Amino acid sequence: MQRAAQPFYLDRIAYYGSKPVYVISICDFRWKRLPDVPEDVHQDWLLWIAPHYKVQSHRSRKPDNVPAIPQKKPPTQHVLISLPTARDVMGDGVNDTLDKLVWILANVGLDSKSEMLPEWTRTDQPAKLLIDQLFYDRLTPEEKFAYDNWASAEAEYEASWRFQVTEDLREETDKQIEEIRNQFEAKRKKSEAELEELKAKLVRRAGLEEELKVELVRRGGLEAELEELEAKLVRRGGL
């Protein structure tokens, strides 16, 4: 029961039961074979089928004359792809992933060889996966069995190799960490030794300063004695 009115309620009810479903039809014929496809889109290799209704009076109706309310985003979307049209229109100038995948479906056949295909079929990951699957599907049961065994062995080897690389990297990282720690410890000890040496110099300097003060005091006393002797000599000379 929907008690409160919502502006986008009709658009939302389509998603209460399920998420949108996309029906993709890959066709091995041209659109001119379908009378319902307008001529002005015959050169488009990808078409979206949108829901539309016959208009009678002031409201839309379905073909069986039952009143209908059009939906902006119906739960089911239909996509049609024409491989012959794609083969004619695309050529070899493909860039994005969708174009590459459709190009493969339109141009790769049972007699295709991997060396005959463009370089991007070996470097683009989604395209390579599709090519590998197409070549796998045309193998005999015996060939598939042999390939599966080989692929399993390769997967185990790669897993063990990756594990070993990870372990080696971890050990190398531990070594680097230990080297950095040792370097830091050596610098710390060197800094501590330099600090202790500086302290010793300061202590020695403080001792020298104290000795200098004593010497200055002593010299000050000698100067006083000299002045006193000089005064005595002056007095004696006067006598």
C-alpha positions as a printed Julia matrix, in Angstrom:
239×3 Matrix{Float64}:
   0.0     0.0     0.0
   1.52    3.33   -1.09
  -0.16    5.94    1.1
   1.9     9.04    0.31
   2.24   10.41   -3.21
   5.81   10.72   -4.51
   6.82   12.68   -7.64
   8.92    9.86   -9.07
   6.84    6.95   -7.88
   6.1     5.6   -11.38
   9.82    5.54  -12.19
  10.69    3.86   -8.9
   8.18    1.02   -8.96
  10.04   -0.58  -11.85
  12.96   -1.25   -9.49
  11.04   -2.65   -6.55
  11.18   -6.17   -7.91
  14.6    -6.3    -9.56
  17.43   -4.26  -10.95
  17.4    -3.27  -14.65
  17.88   -6.18  -17.03
  19.83   -5.69  -20.26
  18.99   -8.04  -23.12
  21.84   -7.96  -25.66
  21.15   -9.51  -29.07
  24.21  -10.1   -31.26
  22.89  -10.45  -34.8
  24.68  -11.93  -37.81
  22.55   -9.99  -40.31
  22.0    -6.4   -41.38
  19.22   -4.15  -40.12
  17.58   -3.93  -43.54
  16.39   -7.5   -42.94
  14.15   -6.16  -40.15
  11.18   -4.16  -41.47
  10.68   -2.32  -38.16
  14.16   -0.77  -38.18
  14.12    2.69  -39.86
  16.35    3.07  -42.89
  18.22    6.03  -41.43
  19.83    3.79  -38.77
  20.83    0.93  -41.08
  24.49    2.03  -40.85
  24.51    1.98  -37.03
  25.85   -1.32  -35.76
  24.5    -0.76  -32.21
  20.84    0.02  -31.51
  18.86    0.53  -28.32
  15.22   -0.55  -28.43
  13.16    1.99  -26.51
   9.55    1.35  -25.38
   6.99    3.36  -27.3
   3.24    3.24  -27.46
   0.58    4.2   -29.97
  -1.02    7.53  -29.17
  -4.81    7.62  -29.21
  -6.83   10.53  -27.94
  -5.11   12.25  -25.02
  -3.21    9.3   -23.49
  -0.81    6.6   -24.59
  -2.08    3.08  -25.2
  -0.42   -0.23  -25.76
  -1.06   -2.11  -29.05
  -3.86   -4.13  -27.43
  -5.67   -0.83  -26.71
  -5.11   -1.03  -22.97
  -4.28    2.33  -21.35
  -0.57    2.6   -20.56
   1.75    5.06  -18.81
   5.18    5.34  -20.48
   8.24    4.89  -18.24
  11.37    6.93  -18.64
  13.59    4.07  -17.48
  11.9     0.71  -18.05
  13.33   -2.25  -16.11
  14.24   -4.13  -19.31
  16.64   -2.59  -21.83
  17.19   -4.2   -25.25
  20.45   -3.76  -27.15
  20.98   -5.02  -30.71
  24.38   -5.39  -32.38
  24.78   -6.14  -36.1
  28.1    -7.86  -36.78
  28.01   -7.4   -40.6
  27.31   -3.69  -40.15
  30.09   -3.4   -37.58
  32.46   -5.16  -39.98
  31.62   -2.67  -42.74
  31.64    0.49  -40.62
  34.52   -0.1   -38.21
  37.36   -1.21  -40.45
  40.45   -1.52  -38.26
  40.04    1.83  -36.52
  38.86    0.73  -33.08
  39.78    2.41  -29.82
  37.51    1.75  -26.85
  36.82   -1.63  -25.25
  33.3    -2.11  -26.65
  34.48   -1.45  -30.22
  37.34   -3.92  -29.79
  35.11   -6.69  -28.44
  32.55   -6.23  -31.23
  35.37   -6.12  -33.81
  36.61   -9.49  -32.55
  33.13  -11.03  -32.75
  32.67   -9.62  -36.26
  36.07  -10.55  -37.71
  37.47  -13.59  -35.89
  36.43  -16.91  -37.39
  37.35  -20.58  -37.15
  40.21  -20.14  -39.61
  41.67  -17.08  -37.87
  45.26  -17.26  -36.67
  46.56  -15.27  -33.73
  49.39  -13.79  -35.8
  46.8   -12.44  -38.27
  45.07  -10.36  -35.59
  45.94   -6.77  -34.58
  48.54   -6.18  -31.89
  45.94   -4.86  -29.42
  44.33   -8.31  -29.25
  47.44   -9.39  -27.34
  47.93   -6.27  -25.21
  44.38   -5.13  -24.32
  43.31   -7.35  -21.41
  39.53   -7.65  -22.12
  40.23   -8.28  -25.81
  42.9   -10.87  -25.01
  40.53  -12.73  -22.66
  37.86  -12.89  -25.37
  40.36  -14.09  -28.0
  41.67  -16.77  -25.64
  38.13  -17.95  -24.93
  37.25  -18.1   -28.64
  40.36  -20.14  -29.42
  39.66  -22.39  -26.44
  36.07  -23.04  -27.53
  37.17  -24.43  -30.91
  39.56  -26.98  -29.38
  38.7   -30.68  -29.4
  37.88  -32.36  -26.05
  41.36  -33.91  -26.0
  43.0   -30.57  -26.73
  40.92  -28.89  -24.02
  41.97  -31.56  -21.51
  45.64  -31.05  -22.37
  45.25  -27.27  -22.25
  43.49  -27.39  -18.86
  46.31  -29.49  -17.42
  48.89  -27.1   -18.81
  46.96  -24.06  -17.53
  46.66  -25.62  -14.06
  50.4   -26.33  -13.95
  51.13  -22.8   -15.14
  48.85  -21.35  -12.47
  50.57  -23.39   -9.75
  53.99  -22.35  -11.04
  53.0   -18.69  -11.16
  51.52  -18.88   -7.66
  54.7   -20.47   -6.28
  56.83  -17.96   -8.19
  54.83  -15.03   -6.86
  55.07  -16.44   -3.34
  58.84  -16.79   -3.68
  59.16  -13.28   -5.04
  57.08  -11.98   -2.14
  59.27  -13.83    0.35
  62.44  -12.56   -1.32
  61.11   -9.02   -1.24
  60.17   -9.41    2.41
  63.65  -10.72    3.26
  65.25   -7.95    1.24
  63.05   -5.41    3.0
  64.05   -6.85    6.38
  67.71   -6.55    5.39
  67.24   -2.96    4.31
  65.43   -2.16    7.56
  68.26   -3.77    9.55
  70.87   -1.8     7.59
  69.01    1.44    8.2
  68.69    0.58   11.89
  72.44   -0.15   12.12
  73.28    3.09   10.32
  71.03    5.03   12.67
  72.57    3.33   15.71
  76.09    4.12   14.46
  75.16    7.77   13.93
  73.57    7.89   17.39
  76.71    6.47   19.04
  78.9     8.87   17.08
  76.73   11.79   18.17
  76.9    10.65   21.79
  80.71   10.37   21.59
  80.98   13.85   20.08
  78.72   15.19   22.82
  80.85   13.59   25.54
  84.0    15.02   23.97
  82.42   18.46   23.87
  81.46   18.14   27.53
  85.04   17.19   28.38
  86.35   20.21   26.49
  83.95   22.45   28.35
  85.05   20.97   31.65
  88.7    21.47   30.75
  87.96   25.0    29.6
  86.14   25.7    32.86
  89.19   24.42   34.77
  91.53   26.62   32.75
  89.34   29.61   33.36
  89.46   28.93   37.09
  93.26   28.63   36.99
  93.4    31.86   35.0
  91.32   33.63   37.61
  93.65   32.39   40.38
  96.68   33.51   38.39
  95.14   36.92   37.81
  94.43   37.25   41.51
  97.98   36.2    42.34
  99.41   38.65   39.82
  97.2    41.34   41.25
  98.76   40.68   44.67
 102.3    40.84   43.21
 101.57   44.15   41.56
 100.37   45.52   44.9
 103.59   44.34   46.56
 105.66   45.97   43.78
 103.82   49.22   44.2
 104.44   49.08   47.94
 108.19   48.42   47.41
 108.34   51.22   44.88
 106.75   53.56   47.4
 109.31   52.53   50.02
 112.17   53.2    47.58
 110.75   56.61   46.85
 110.57   57.39   50.52
 114.15   56.2    51.09
 115.35   58.27   48.17
 113.76   61.32   49.76
 115.54   60.62   52.93
